[in-house]
Amino acid sequence: MKILVPVKRVVDYNVKVRVKADGTGVDTANVKMSMNPFDEIAVEEAVRLKEKGAVSEVVVVSCGVAQCQETLRTAMAIGADRAILVECADELQPLAVAKLLKALADNEQPQLVILGKQAIDDDCNQTGQMLAALTGWPQATFASKVEVADGSATVTREVDGGLETLKVKLPAVITTDLRLNEPRYVTLPNIMKAKKKPLEVIKPADLGVDVIPRLKTLKVSEPPKRGAGIKVPDVATLVDKLKNEAKVI
Amino acid sequence: MNFQHTDDRRMLADSLNRFVAEQYGFETRDRIAKSPQGCSPELWRQFADLGVIGALFGEDDGGFAGGGFDIAVVFEALGRGLVVEPFLPTVLAGSAIAHAGNPAQKALLAEIIGGTRIAAFAHGEPDAQHEFNQVQTRAKRVGAQWQLDGVKAVVQHGEQADVFVLSARSAGAVDDEAGISLFLVPAGTPGLTLRGYPTIDGGRAAELTLAGVTLGADALLGAEGAGAATIEHSVGKGVLALCAESVGAMDVAKDATLDYLRTRKQFGVPIGSFQALQHRMADLLVEIEQARSAVINAAAAIDAERVIRERALSAAKVTIGRVGPLVAEECIQLHGGIGMTWELPLPHYAKRLVMIDHQLGDEDHHLARFIALGRAN
């Protein structure tokens, strides 16, 4: 059984991002980039499934600029077997990525696609769901536990007020939540092994996918600065302010 | 010149930085530093599993990397976490074995890289100051064996070591370059006694006394009387390691200070808004970048011919020796009184930054050496 794990190259989670002066987006020049943390969890889960014997091959895929090869090498150092880069210098929106993944799923015929529930740069939380719709496969999102057996996956999801457990028939799409696992530390011997693993580079045109953006970003701005707090003399004033000023109760 | 690390080193740095941040936080480090062992065998094994010890040695010696930039990447990350595990003794002793050892002796490297044996470098002596050729410990042939007598000072992690790379004079006067021999001395050899103590910057060291220590002929590491070149080679790698560790520690001290200046308020505004403090931070940043450049220069020169290599290493150590204590003092000054409290990580970084200047030759020693090497050329 084969697993496809899409991974995205994003601004490192430790970096405090800045909005470009012209408000067209976030400044990524000279900024440390890393694998999207949710995708790292997805790679870890796929590798664990392989180590348990439930999976025979883990294929990682990234869509984006040439530097995404670094991200793919990291995924292979975690334990993925091979990598595919769909190289594209232009902006890729979730629908375009989902279409590319659909084309790759048609080629690779994986039984499972595991990917992060969202990327920490645009926070879209759309790609996995769009891919499930395009492929017509069942989806289990925000997974906190995954078990694969007998042609189906049992997925525990974190929902408001508790845990929900789903059983989906394979092939399926699973998106990972933060508590699914804790990714391992990449070891130097595995970094060396990853250098020898195959990495295929293709173009969107090779997959026959149109990646032209459908959405236009009008403006990006910094969140408003938090105002100073105030002290209230008693509970009655507090309740009054929450009701009439903040309008939260 | 491309200052970007290769993918391998970038991934190693990412993984090691994450490991140190998550598993070797300040409280863990403080507990380990104050423990009777002065290091953690469990974490040492984990470092070995990550391949961090192997990164310090070349593939021919059973490691994974071993280049100047590999040593620099590892030690910069260790410096960021003030790691007190025996990495420096491993570089010093391991490099000596790799440089001068015969195949049987080099077999020991596999165990060192695997984290199952710890090697320490017993070279400094109470009267040697920073003169690396000053060796009073004597080695004399007794039949087919060697007998060693003398004292070795401040042997880092001496109590935890399974084996010592130890220098002794088999010929010549006390400060002659020729006549120094190196030996592999297993811990527990009769006649070898240790007195351990905590060091001022965390971790532990030991004084070694050798009274009639008898070793077989196979304990000799390299050629008899030709140990000076191996010592210079090992100390060179150790100097690079210390310099990179210092840059990592400086970065953390600087970031903590910057954060404090943005947080601490006086007269209703963050003290970082005062221009006088901004100037001091800007000067500090320039100095740290200067130190970083010196380390990059030294790392790039580690395999160059002798004079170029040794001058680059001494130049880096001079810069680190000047900038490290400056960063320590400025960061404490900018913090004010709280900068001296043990509960804050900063003073621990400050102590380490000051002590790095005194390890493997201080600023004055390396400045004089840099000048002498230039004149000799």
Interface residues (C-beta under 8 A of the other chain):
Chain A: S34 E70 R73 T74 A77 Y185 V186 T187 L188 P189 N190 I191 M192 K195
Chain B: D7 D8 R10 M11 L12 D14 S15 R18 F19 D49 L50 G51 V52 G54 A55 F64 A65
